[in-house]
Amino acid sequence: MRALRPTLVLGTALLLAAATSSHAQTAPTLTKGVLKIAVEGTYAPFTFKDDKGNLTGFDVDVARALAAKLGLKPEFVLTEWSGILAGLQAGKYDVIINQVGITAERQKSIGFSDAYVYSRPQIAVHSTKGQDYKTLADLKGKRVGVGLGTVFEKDLRDAGGITVVTYPGTPEYLADLASGRLDAIYNDRLLIGYLAKSQGLPIKGVGDAGSVDSMGIAMKKTNTGLKTAIDAALKAMKADGTMAKIGQQWFGQDVSKP
């Protein structure tokens, strides 16, 4: 396909910017001019603190870019995953940007933006182990660590026959896997691949055990004005290459596409 003429590209960009700016003026937030964003802060490479104690990660970069598109100041609220959805319903923050899977069950009570990340779950074991678990059925009778209240926990329980060990955050079950207290863990393949490569943890992915998941920005179901603004901003971020750039930085690929 031929490249668009510069004037047409500029015109498209201006239209997207105008649409985003218009939505930013009407998007309801808890505090005027501020977008309060809930993140775990312990879920590398999505939301975590670096060696200097600064909040960073793929979702943190997405959140900052999104707030800029909306013309709002980002304010991060660190929250354990086990209570993050309840905090949203209680009005402690405007949105959750922390790899929240879009599921039919969650959509009954929570609003979601359009999907901005696509991934799939993966089984991981200690790097010295020879187990080659291909499917969840292979985990029956095994102790498997997983985040409390995640879609991954539901997958394991629905499979049946697995000793499901839940944790409030990722570091805890990574430590138990490394020490041999777990046979396996079940989490996002992007997370497992990143940790194995960047942090030298003794883990390895051994099987993509589920279907492709789509992640969205979670918000109150009644906050339709904010959803409209965020969807427009995400569309602009995909169109101008922002999402692709952030994905390449953290994973070496554009994860905003299925």
Disulfide bonds with the S-S distance in Angstrom:
none
